[in-house]
Amino acid sequence: MLFEDNTIYVVIKILLVVIGTLGMMGSTTEFKHKSQQIVYIFSLYLLYVAASSAAIIVFFDYTFFSRIFPFTISAPAIYLSFRLIGNQPSKTVFNHATQILLSLYICASITLINTKIHGSEVTDFLIRLAAYCIIILVEYRFLRRPFLHIFSIIQNGWLILALIPCSLILLVVALASYPVHFTENPTGVVFIYLLGAVSIIIYFSIFQYLSMQYRFQTTKQNMEFLEFQVENLKEKMALDVAAAEQSRIDRHDTRHSFQTIAYLLENGNTSEALDYITRSVSRFQAETSVSYCKDILLNATLSSYFGQAKKAGITLKTHLSFPDTLPVDSGEFSIVIANALENAIKACSSFPKEQRIIIFRCIYKPKLMLEISNPCGDDVVFSQDGIPLSKEKEHGIGTRSIMAFCKKHNAFCSFSAENGCFTLKVIL
């Protein structure tokens, strides 16, 4: 039952379907704008839908409206969603055209069910309302996170995939409205659901393709992560070798100094010996680097990045208390510190010198805890898992390295951005 004679209800039904479809779109989408702005824009869009749909139905008929709604209703909805999301156009089209295709089958099925039970406008409205509420809740509960995760990982191939739901929508509309409405054409209903079966097969193939792409991208990221770790380990080993060489040189120079002092004392040149000792102590104090902990790799890492921070005009506020023996491999823990400090130094570079402050805390009682804070802006974006998202392509490897370390050692890890301060906390 289409209730074509009741134009008011037909418009209400169209609005219900559009709102339900928008809800389905939003269930697998992360909008970048404020909720008030989104509600305002879509409210204007619904007014346009009501006015344009009523005009088309009154001046033409409902069948004509069902033939052109992909252009008058669906296309503007996808465009508005794209503007509010700011994602790749092809990703938005694929996601939302798929939701529109599913919504078409929901509407067609409810129309057939209500016709079969000889229902009224009330039963038609209630069935549609219940169906859309259930679909939206199910998608939000089970599909939102996988959709957002796949969209964030896979970057290529969406343009070709977007053509599939768009083509299927046009084919479904053609089968449902030509030459007459599908409720008056039993053969057309059969073809519509046969197309639905084909669509399921097509989307199963798409799922396999996306899974393959996801595995490929994940493998690529893991390779980048491993390369990053290897480079960091090479750098730390080089620092270790340099420190060992410097220590050998210092021992050699110290031996010669003692010989000189002994010679001066043997010849009764006490004042010269004292003067030589004083000058040697001053030179030693000026050249000796700060020791932050007993572990060579960890100390070299802290010395290197604290030195970079000081050169960048960053104020360091540190509270260091390391155990004699770390509960994890010092090389791996050094990489975590290096990644965190590198990100903090980079973040500070965009602020005036008086605001460049890094707070570094590491304590080991009752548990080993690392906490690093630095200034940040209001535009820090987090994923659904609470991980900060990099705005630059091919960046964010350091964060993934930290997460991989925490996952390997079952460590607690949290990122937060409050009151202009970004904080990383790792607890082993």
Disulfide bonds with the S-S distance in Angstrom:
none
